[in-house]
């Protein structure tokens, strides 16, 4: 037999069978503020009880819409590198603040406290954080921090036993540079300073499954700071280039409506291994 491939087992046991069977739609997520048309994207990582860290992100983007798992683009690789620093390479689970891609940042801010959105998200957090081996939560960005705080109020005992690392979102450098017109190198340094401050306490509250490397981030991204998404995190049959850093999925179109409706997927040059025609 050839190479044995790993893949995500999906949602085969409770409570996840019921959670994915009863996900909310446009009645809870207004279509003017969320890309409901691309469907819900639930998680990435371990659902078998082996997770030691939970990562709470914001919302899925283009790569996630195609791969059907969260945090698989460049932001995901940055988070993967952060987890590797504390010795976690497999024992994690990731969910998002919002089940659908936000159509503009303001949409997320408007709906962060919506009852239906909060209730469904809290059901996932209950399943992943109450009575499990997770000891730390990494909240990426302010909306994730707010979402976690809302859950913590409903489960004070469970939340009291967890370490919260509320850090800047991995795409902060790019978004901040666009908003403030500061150089990307400066905003990247800001992100790294924020992550460096959180690393020691995060590591102290997680039992590593492998070697740790708490060397602080430098000003810019260095080799090893970004880590490829594991094959075991994605559905069976996923092509390897879905897990690479290349930007293989982008929104395209002549106007806002066409761009919302279209994701253009291109096999990266490095994966085009077929004979030239």
Backbone torsions as a table, in degrees:
resi	resn	phi	psi	omega
1	UNK	NA	148.3	-179.1
2	UNK	-80.3	-151.4	-179.3
3	UNK	-62.1	134.8	175.6
4	UNK	-93.9	118.8	-177.2
5	UNK	-94.9	143.7	173.4
6	UNK	-93.7	158.3	176.1
7	UNK	-158.2	161.4	177.3
8	UNK	-71.7	133.3	-179.1
9	UNK	-75.6	-8.1	176.9
10	UNK	79.5	-149.9	-170.5
11	UNK	-115.4	74.3	-170.1
12	UNK	-102.0	-6.6	-177.0
13	UNK	-134.7	161.5	176.7
14	UNK	-77.4	151.4	4.9
15	UNK	-85.2	4.2	-172.8
16	UNK	-72.0	-30.7	175.5
17	UNK	-58.0	-45.9	-179.2
18	UNK	-72.3	-35.9	-179.7
19	UNK	-64.0	-43.8	179.7
20	UNK	-79.4	-20.1	177.0
21	UNK	-79.0	-21.1	-176.1
22	UNK	-121.9	36.5	-177.4
23	UNK	-72.0	150.4	179.3
24	UNK	-76.6	158.2	179.2
25	UNK	-123.3	-142.6	-175.5
26	UNK	-64.2	-21.9	179.5
27	UNK	-68.3	-22.8	179.5
28	UNK	-107.6	-39.4	-180.0
29	UNK	-106.2	98.7	-177.8
30	UNK	-57.7	130.7	-173.2
31	UNK	-69.5	-18.2	176.8
32	UNK	-73.0	-20.0	-178.1
33	UNK	-113.8	-9.5	-178.8
34	UNK	-136.7	144.7	179.8
35	UNK	-82.6	65.8	-177.4
36	UNK	-62.4	-27.0	-176.8
37	UNK	-62.1	-20.4	-180.0
38	UNK	-93.2	0.7	174.4
39	UNK	84.4	163.5	179.5
40	UNK	-77.5	147.5	176.5
41	UNK	-128.6	118.2	-160.9
42	UNK	-90.6	-47.5	-168.2
43	UNK	-164.3	-179.4	162.3
44	UNK	-151.7	141.7	176.8
45	UNK	111.4	-156.8	-169.1
46	UNK	-88.3	129.2	173.9
47	UNK	-113.9	11.9	-175.2
48	UNK	-98.2	11.3	179.5
49	UNK	90.5	-0.6	-177.4
50	UNK	-89.6	-4.9	-177.6
51	UNK	-67.8	138.9	175.7
52	UNK	-111.0	-18.4	-179.9
53	UNK	-131.8	137.4	171.0
54	UNK	-110.8	130.6	175.4
55	UNK	-106.4	125.9	178.4
56	UNK	-108.6	109.4	-178.6
57	UNK	-92.8	-157.6	-179.8
58	UNK	-108.1	-69.3	-175.8
59	UNK	-158.9	157.9	-179.4
60	UNK	-75.1	154.2	177.8
61	UNK	-121.5	-155.6	-171.5
62	UNK	-65.1	-48.8	-179.2
63	UNK	-61.3	-37.3	-179.3
64	UNK	-68.8	-34.7	179.4
65	UNK	-62.8	-32.7	179.3
66	UNK	-84.2	-44.7	-174.3
67	UNK	-80.0	-16.7	179.7
68	UNK	65.9	24.5	173.3
69	UNK	-137.5	152.4	-174.8
70	UNK	-88.3	159.0	174.1
71	UNK	50.9	58.5	178.1
72	UNK	-114.4	-10.2	178.0
73	UNK	-83.7	-153.9	-177.7
74	UNK	-62.1	-37.7	177.1
75	UNK	-60.1	-41.5	178.8
76	UNK	-64.0	-37.8	179.4
77	UNK	-69.2	-33.2	175.3
78	UNK	-66.2	-41.7	177.4
79	UNK	-66.0	-39.9	177.9
80	UNK	-58.7	-40.0	177.4
81	UNK	-66.7	-38.0	177.3
82	UNK	-62.3	-44.7	178.5
83	UNK	-63.7	-38.5	179.2
84	UNK	-61.4	-33.9	179.2
85	UNK	-60.9	-33.0	-179.9
86	UNK	-96.3	13.6	174.4
87	UNK	81.5	21.4	-179.8
88	UNK	-112.0	114.6	-179.5
89	UNK	-116.3	-21.0	179.6
90	UNK	-135.4	-30.4	-169.0
91	UNK	-85.3	65.3	179.4
92	UNK	-143.8	162.8	171.7
93	UNK	-142.1	144.3	-177.1
94	UNK	-127.4	135.1	171.4
95	UNK	-135.5	164.0	-178.2
96	UNK	-106.8	156.7	172.3
97	UNK	-61.4	-40.7	179.7
98	UNK	-119.6	138.4	-176.8
99	UNK	-73.9	-25.8	-179.0
100	UNK	-119.1	158.4	177.6
101	UNK	-64.3	132.4	178.6
102	UNK	-76.1	133.6	177.2
103	UNK	-94.1	78.7	-176.3
104	UNK	98.0	135.3	-176.4
105	UNK	-56.3	-35.6	-177.8
106	UNK	-61.9	-30.6	178.2
107	UNK	-62.3	-41.1	177.4
108	UNK	-64.0	-42.7	-179.7
109	UNK	-65.2	-35.3	179.2
110	UNK	-67.9	-30.9	-169.7
111	UNK	-112.3	7.3	-176.5
112	UNK	-60.0	-29.5	-178.6
113	UNK	-102.0	7.7	-178.9
114	UNK	-59.1	136.6	-173.5
115	UNK	-61.9	-46.8	-176.8
116	UNK	-66.4	-41.6	177.9
117	UNK	-63.4	-44.6	-178.8
118	UNK	-65.1	-42.7	-176.8
119	UNK	-62.8	-44.6	-179.3
120	UNK	-68.5	-42.3	177.3
121	UNK	-62.0	-41.7	179.0
122	UNK	-63.3	-31.4	177.6
123	UNK	-64.7	-39.4	175.0
124	UNK	-65.4	-43.9	-178.9
125	UNK	-66.2	-36.2	174.2
126	UNK	-58.5	-46.1	-176.8
127	UNK	-64.5	-32.2	-173.1
128	UNK	-97.5	-16.9	-172.5
129	UNK	-120.8	-18.7	-177.6
130	UNK	-94.1	115.8	178.5
131	UNK	72.5	26.6	-179.9
132	UNK	-115.2	-179.0	179.9
133	UNK	-90.9	6.2	176.8
134	UNK	-68.3	131.0	-179.8
135	UNK	-116.8	-11.2	-178.0
136	UNK	-145.7	147.2	176.9
137	UNK	-121.7	131.0	175.2
138	UNK	-107.1	112.7	179.6
139	UNK	-100.3	119.8	-175.1
140	UNK	-95.5	99.8	177.2
141	UNK	95.2	169.6	-173.1
142	UNK	-68.7	-36.4	-179.6
143	UNK	-68.7	-37.8	176.0
144	UNK	-64.4	-40.0	177.7
145	UNK	-61.9	-42.9	178.1
146	UNK	-64.0	-42.0	179.8
147	UNK	-63.0	-43.0	179.0
148	UNK	-64.0	-40.9	179.8
149	UNK	-61.8	-37.9	178.2
150	UNK	-64.5	-40.8	176.7
151	UNK	-67.0	-42.5	-176.6
152	UNK	-58.4	-32.8	178.2
153	UNK	-65.4	-28.3	-179.3
154	UNK	-87.6	-18.3	-178.4
155	UNK	-134.7	63.4	-173.7
156	UNK	-62.4	-34.6	-179.5
157	UNK	-66.8	-47.6	179.4
158	UNK	-64.8	-43.3	-179.6
159	UNK	-64.8	-34.1	-179.5
160	UNK	-65.0	-21.7	180.0
161	UNK	-92.1	-0.5	-175.3
162	UNK	-108.3	146.9	171.4
163	UNK	-92.1	130.4	177.7
164	UNK	-105.8	122.2	171.8
165	UNK	-108.3	96.3	180.0
166	UNK	-92.3	104.0	-172.9
167	UNK	-122.5	169.6	178.6
168	UNK	-67.9	148.3	179.6
169	UNK	-64.7	143.8	-177.7
170	UNK	-60.8	-19.5	176.7
171	UNK	-92.8	9.0	179.5
172	UNK	-53.5	-43.3	-177.6
173	UNK	-56.2	-46.0	-177.4
174	UNK	-70.8	-45.3	-178.4
175	UNK	-67.1	-39.5	179.5
176	UNK	-68.9	-39.6	178.2
177	UNK	-61.7	-40.7	178.1
178	UNK	-65.4	-41.1	-174.8
179	UNK	-75.0	-34.1	-172.7
180	UNK	-107.6	-11.6	-176.6
181	UNK	64.3	21.1	172.8
182	UNK	-80.5	156.1	177.9
183	UNK	-61.9	143.4	179.9
184	UNK	-59.5	-34.1	179.3
185	UNK	-60.9	-36.9	-180.0
186	UNK	-71.1	-43.6	-178.6
187	UNK	-71.0	-30.9	174.3
188	UNK	-65.7	-40.9	176.7
189	UNK	-62.3	-36.4	177.3
190	UNK	-62.7	-44.9	178.5
191	UNK	-60.7	-46.5	-177.0
192	UNK	-64.7	-37.1	176.6
193	UNK	-62.7	-40.4	178.7
194	UNK	-65.0	-45.0	179.4
195	UNK	-68.0	-39.0	178.6
196	UNK	-60.3	-38.9	-179.6
197	UNK	-65.2	-31.0	-177.1
198	UNK	-86.8	-21.4	-171.5
199	UNK	-58.8	-48.9	-174.7
200	UNK	-59.5	-46.4	-179.3
201	UNK	-69.1	-37.3	177.7
202	UNK	-61.7	-47.5	179.5
203	UNK	-61.7	-35.9	-178.2
204	UNK	-68.3	-20.3	-176.9
205	UNK	-106.8	10.9	179.7
206	UNK	-129.1	132.8	174.0
207	UNK	-82.2	114.6	-175.6
208	UNK	-70.9	153.9	175.3
209	UNK	-104.8	-2.2	179.5
210	UNK	-160.0	-169.3	-178.4
211	UNK	-61.0	144.2	174.7
212	UNK	-104.2	158.9	176.7
213	UNK	-147.2	91.1	-175.9
214	UNK	-91.0	20.2	172.4
215	UNK	-57.7	125.7	-177.4
216	UNK	-59.8	151.4	172.6
217	UNK	-62.7	143.6	174.0
218	UNK	-85.1	-173.7	-177.1
219	UNK	-62.8	-42.0	-179.6
220	UNK	-113.0	173.0	178.6
221	UNK	-70.0	132.0	-178.5
222	UNK	-112.6	162.1	175.3
223	UNK	-54.3	131.6	-178.5
224	UNK	95.3	-15.1	178.9
225	UNK	-71.2	-29.9	175.9
226	UNK	-108.8	131.7	-175.4
227	UNK	-123.3	135.4	-179.8
228	UNK	-59.9	140.6	177.8
229	UNK	-66.0	130.8	179.9
230	UNK	-64.0	144.1	178.1
231	UNK	-58.1	-34.6	-176.3
232	UNK	-67.1	-10.4	-178.3
233	UNK	-87.7	-12.7	-171.8
234	UNK	-115.0	160.8	-178.6
235	UNK	-59.2	156.8	-179.4
236	UNK	-57.9	139.2	177.0
237	UNK	84.4	6.4	179.6
238	UNK	-62.8	129.8	177.1
239	UNK	-67.0	145.0	-176.2
240	UNK	-56.9	-32.9	-175.9
241	UNK	-70.0	-13.6	172.9
242	UNK	-64.2	-22.7	-175.0
243	UNK	-99.4	-0.9	-177.1
244	UNK	-89.4	174.6	-175.9
245	UNK	-79.4	-20.4	-177.1
246	UNK	-55.7	137.7	178.8
247	UNK	-79.7	83.8	-171.9
248	UNK	-90.6	-4.8	179.4
249	UNK	-132.8	124.6	178.9
250	UNK	-138.9	149.7	172.4
251	UNK	-77.1	139.5	-179.0
252	UNK	-143.3	154.8	179.4
253	UNK	156.5	160.7	-176.7
254	UNK	-80.2	-22.0	179.3
255	UNK	-144.1	176.9	-174.8
256	UNK	-61.0	-39.4	-178.3
257	UNK	-67.7	-44.6	179.3
258	UNK	-65.7	-37.3	-180.0
259	UNK	-67.4	-36.5	177.3
260	UNK	-66.0	-33.1	-174.9
261	UNK	-87.1	-7.1	-169.6
262	UNK	-127.9	127.2	167.3
263	UNK	-119.0	121.4	-179.5
264	UNK	-94.9	122.3	-178.6
265	UNK	-110.2	128.5	-179.0
266	UNK	-131.0	127.7	174.7
267	UNK	-62.9	123.8	-178.7
268	UNK	-58.8	152.6	-178.2
269	UNK	-52.9	-41.7	-177.0
270	UNK	-66.6	-18.8	179.6
271	UNK	-100.5	0.8	178.4
272	UNK	-85.6	79.0	-172.0
273	UNK	-95.3	1.9	179.7
274	UNK	-74.3	158.2	-178.8
275	UNK	-63.3	143.0	178.4
276	UNK	-65.6	142.0	179.8
277	UNK	-92.3	NA	NA
